Amino acid sequence: MRTARVAVGVAWGALLGACHASVPASPAVPLVGATPAGPFAGDARTLFDGCVPVPDSATSRTYRCGALSVWLHEQPGLSEAQAVDSGRARVHARLGPDLTEARGELPLGGQPHPSLRFEQCSGADGEGGCPVGGYVTAVTPLAGHVRQLGCVARDDVRAGLGRCLELFAYLATRGNPEGDTLSPSALVTPPRLPWRVLYLPEGCELADSTTRAGRIRCAGSTFSWSVFLPAWPGADQVERWRDRSVEELRDALPGARPVALRDCYVEGMATRCARFTAPSPDGSGDVQVWAGGVDQGDWGLFAACSLPASASFPFPAACNGVFAPR
């Protein structure tokens, strides 16, 4: 079941010398002055303040909000019960199968919907406490269109579960808080940063691509990125964005090792990158993940690249020339 969740954690890809292009068309919502962490629609800014978007797929989004992770996944063609089961598999891939689970219903949008509440407890019979908990549920905002919602809370689980429900109330009825349509038909092609076009190597998949975020998957590597116009540009914000995103990537990869900070270049700018290794989901060996953020002119950029742990530098084409060691 590990492979079901790895879309959030590892495997990103693209190329080195990409050509320049004009700034893409205006996004669905303004990027300026959103929050210090991400570009959210006006009615979502207060609720999602402090949350960091982590690129996922063309039909799903994940947000890291401190010790809490929340996601929405558009799943047309499934029933609500099937979407809950799909979300359960996603949770198991992240936390393992040894969970305390309870089926029930959650009232969202004025209607009851099937749900699963889960806890991960430590010690015999949970004597060590339950430091991780969350929900999976599904709603049908439009006929025939099912939306899976999930949330994992750590540390202060009780408070975290309360916030999960607050975020669910928004996501159930309004969908993606960034305002982008989550559908393969909405992919922006070719993929691009605001200042240059990105390359999709032959045999790789464009898993996500909007005017603000994207993900390219290749057989041995993956590249993901997010951009926005920071409300308060500065190193502290970039580091917070990087660290929150890395927390999410590590939590999505069971067995991930501690993070080390390394000197690096991101888009030719000297900075500090976070690096960690984790077991490969397919058992083929460890992978290494590099992640970093910089202010590129008026834009903020977060990028992450995974590649085999045994790979030597320079970074492969999958990293799109964004990263370089120093």
C-alpha positions in Angstrom: 0.0 0.0 0.0 3.0 2.3 0.2 2.7 3.1 -3.5 -0.7 4.6 -3.0 0.7 7.5 -1.0 4.1 8.1 -2.6 2.7 10.7 -4.9 3.0 13.2 -2.0 6.5 12.1 -1.0 9.0 11.2 -3.7 9.6 10.9 -7.4 9.8 14.3 -9.3 11.4 15.0 -12.8 12.3 17.4 -15.8 15.5 18.9 -17.4 18.5 21.3 -17.3 18.6 24.1 -19.9 15.1 25.2 -20.4 14.2 28.1 -22.7 12.6 31.4 -21.5 9.0 32.1 -21.9 6.6 34.9 -21.1 4.8 35.0 -17.8 1.8 32.7 -18.0 -1.8 33.9 -18.0 -3.2 35.3 -14.8 -4.1 32.5 -12.3 -7.5 31.9 -11.0 -6.9 34.0 -7.8 -4.4 36.8 -7.2 -1.0 35.7 -5.9 -0.2 38.9 -4.1 -1.0 39.4 -0.5 -2.6 36.0 0.0 -1.0 34.6 3.2 2.6 34.4 4.3 2.6 30.7 3.3 0.5 30.3 0.2 -1.8 31.7 -2.5 -5.4 31.2 -1.3 -8.7 32.5 -2.5 -10.1 35.5 -0.6 -12.7 33.5 1.4 -10.0 30.9 2.3 -7.2 33.1 3.4 -8.1 33.4 7.1 -8.9 29.7 7.5 -5.8 28.5 5.6 -3.4 31.1 7.0 -0.1 29.4 7.8 -0.8 26.4 5.5 1.7 25.4 2.9 0.6 23.8 -0.4 2.5 20.7 -1.4 2.1 19.7 -5.1 0.2 16.4 -5.3 -1.6 15.5 -8.6 -3.9 17.0 -11.2 -6.9 15.9 -9.2 -5.7 16.4 -5.6 -4.1 18.9 -3.3 -2.3 18.5 0.1 -1.7 21.3 2.6 0.6 21.3 5.5 -0.8 23.4 8.4 1.8 23.1 11.2 1.5 19.6 12.6 -1.6 18.9 10.6 -2.0 17.7 7.0 -5.2 18.0 5.0 -6.0 16.9 1.5 -8.8 16.8 -1.0 -9.0 14.4 -4.0 -11.6 14.7 -6.7 -12.8 11.2 -7.5 -15.6 11.2 -10.0 -16.9 7.7 -10.7 -16.6 6.5 -7.2 -19.3 6.3 -4.5 -18.7 8.1 -1.2 -18.1 4.8 0.5 -15.5 3.8 -2.1 -13.8 7.2 -1.8 -13.5 6.6 2.0 -11.9 3.2 1.4 -9.5 4.8 -1.1 -8.6 7.4 1.6 -8.1 4.6 4.2 -5.6 3.0 1.9 -3.8 6.3 1.6 -3.7 6.7 5.4 -2.4 3.1 5.8 0.4 3.8 3.2 1.4 6.8 5.3 1.0 5.5 8.9 0.9 1.7 8.5 -2.1 -0.7 9.1 -1.8 -0.8 12.9 -4.5 1.9 13.6 -7.5 2.1 15.8 -10.4 2.8 13.4 -14.1 3.7 13.8 -16.6 4.1 11.0 -19.3 6.7 11.3 -20.7 9.8 9.7 -19.7 13.5 9.5 -22.2 16.3 8.9 -20.8 18.4 6.0 -22.8 20.8 3.8 -25.9 20.0 5.9 -25.9 16.3 5.1 -24.3 13.2 6.8 -21.5 11.6 4.9 -19.6 8.3 5.6 -16.4 8.8 7.5 -13.5 7.0 9.1 -11.8 8.2 12.3 -8.4 6.7 13.0 -5.7 6.9 15.7 -2.2 5.6 15.9 -1.4 4.7 19.5 1.8 3.6 21.2 2.5 1.1 23.9 0.4 -1.9 24.9 -3.3 -1.1 24.5 -2.5 2.5 23.8 -1.0 3.1 27.2 1.6 5.4 25.6 -1.1 7.7 24.3 -2.3 8.3 20.7 -0.1 11.1 19.2 -1.5 10.8 15.7 -5.2 10.8 14.6 -7.4 12.0 11.8 -10.4 11.6 9.6 -11.2 10.4 6.1 -14.6 11.3 4.6 -16.2 11.9 1.2 -18.9 14.3 -0.1 -20.8 14.8 -3.4 -20.8 18.5 -4.1 -22.2 17.9 -7.6 -24.2 15.0 -9.0 -21.8 12.2 -9.9 -18.8 14.1 -8.6 -17.3 12.6 -5.4 -14.7 14.5 -3.4 -12.5 12.6 -0.9 -11.3 14.6 2.1 -8.6 13.5 4.6 -6.7 14.9 7.5 -3.8 13.7 9.7 -3.2 15.5 13.0 -0.1 15.2 15.2 0.9 16.4 18.7 -2.2 18.1 20.1 -4.5 15.7 18.4 -7.7 16.9 20.0 -7.2 20.5 18.8 -6.0 19.2 15.5 -9.1 17.2 14.9 -11.2 20.3 15.6 -9.3 22.1 12.9 -9.6 19.2 10.5 -13.4 19.6 10.8 -13.2 23.4 10.2 -11.1 22.8 7.0 -13.4 20.0 5.9 -16.4 22.4 6.1 -14.7 24.7 3.5 -13.3 21.9 1.3 -16.5 20.0 1.1 -18.5 22.8 -0.4 -15.9 25.1 -2.0 -13.2 22.7 -3.1 -9.6 23.8 -3.8 -8.8 26.8 -1.6 -6.3 28.0 -4.2 -9.1 28.4 -6.7 -7.6 26.2 -9.4 -9.7 23.5 -11.0 -8.5 20.0 -10.1 -8.9 18.1 -13.3 -6.4 16.6 -15.9 -8.1 18.8 -18.5 -7.0 21.9 -16.6 -3.2 21.1 -16.8 -1.1 24.0 -18.1 1.1 22.8 -20.9 4.0 23.1 -21.3 4.8 23.2 -17.6 6.4 26.4 -16.5 7.8 28.6 -13.9 6.8 32.3 -14.3 10.2 33.1 -15.7 10.9 30.0 -17.9 9.4 27.0 -19.5 10.1 23.5 -18.0 11.0 20.5 -20.1 9.1 17.2 -19.9 11.5 14.4 -20.6 10.4 11.6 -22.9 8.7 8.8 -20.9 7.9 11.1 -18.0 4.4 12.1 -16.8 3.1 15.6 -16.1 1.2 14.7 -12.9 0.3 18.3 -12.1 0.7 21.7 -13.7 -1.0 25.0 -12.9 0.2 28.6 -13.0 1.5 28.2 -9.5 2.5 24.6 -8.9 3.4 21.3 -10.7 4.8 17.9 -10.5 6.7 15.8 -13.1 7.2 12.1 -12.5 9.9 10.0 -14.2 10.8 6.3 -13.6 13.7 7.1 -11.3 13.1 10.7 -10.1 10.4 13.3 -9.6 10.4 17.1 -9.6 7.8 19.3 -7.9 7.5 23.0 -7.5 5.3 25.8 -6.1 5.5 29.5 -6.8 3.7 32.6 -5.5 4.2 36.3 -4.9 5.1 36.3 -1.2 3.0 38.6 1.1 6.2 39.2 3.1 9.3 38.3 1.1 12.3 37.3 3.2 14.5 34.4 4.2 12.4 33.5 7.3 9.3 33.0 5.1 11.2 30.9 2.5 12.7 28.7 5.3 9.4 28.2 6.9 7.8 27.2 3.6 10.7 24.8 2.9 10.6 23.3 6.4 6.8 22.8 6.4 6.9 21.2 3.0 9.8 18.9 4.0 7.8 17.8 7.1 5.0 16.7 4.8 7.2 14.9 2.4 8.9 13.0 5.2 5.7 12.1 6.9 4.4 10.7 3.6 7.5 8.3 3.4 7.6 5.7 6.1 11.1 5.1 7.3 12.4 8.5 6.3 15.7 9.5 8.0 16.5 12.8 9.7 16.9 15.9 7.6 20.3 17.6 7.0 20.8 21.1 5.7 23.2 21.5 2.9 24.6 24.4 1.0 23.1 24.4 -2.5 21.9 26.5 -5.4 18.3 26.9 -6.3 17.7 28.6 -9.7 21.3 29.7 -9.5 20.9 31.4 -6.1 22.9 30.3 -3.1 20.8 29.0 -0.3 20.4 26.1 2.1 18.6 22.9 1.0 17.0 20.3 3.1 18.1 16.7 2.2 16.9 13.4 3.6 16.8 9.8 2.5 14.0 7.2 2.7 13.3 3.7 1.5 12.0 3.5 -2.0 8.3 2.5 -2.2 9.0 -0.2 -4.7 11.8 -1.7 -2.6 14.5 -1.0 -5.2 16.7 0.9 -2.8 16.8 4.2 -1.0 16.0 7.6 -2.5 17.3 11.0 -1.6 15.1 14.0 -1.6 16.4 17.6 -1.9 14.1 20.6 -1.2 14.8 24.3 -1.2 13.2 27.7 -1.5 14.3 31.1 -2.7 12.9 34.5 -3.6 13.3 34.9 -7.3 12.7 38.6 -8.0 9.2 39.2 -6.7 8.3 35.5 -6.7 8.8 32.9 -4.1 9.8 29.4 -5.3 9.7 26.1 -3.5 11.1 23.0 -5.3 11.8 19.4 -4.4 13.6 16.7 -6.3 14.0 13.0 -5.6 16.5 10.7 -7.1 18.2 7.4 -6.2 20.3 7.7 -3.1 23.2 6.1 -4.9 23.1 8.7 -7.7 26.1 11.0 -8.0 26.0 14.7 -9.1 25.2 16.6 -11.2 21.5 16.3 -10.6 19.7 14.4 -13.2 17.6 15.9 -15.9 14.5 15.1 -13.7 15.5 18.1 -11.5 15.0 20.5 -14.4 18.2 22.4 -13.7 16.7 24.0 -10.6 19.2 22.4 -8.1 23.0 22.4 -8.0 25.4 21.5 -5.1 27.9 24.0 -3.8 
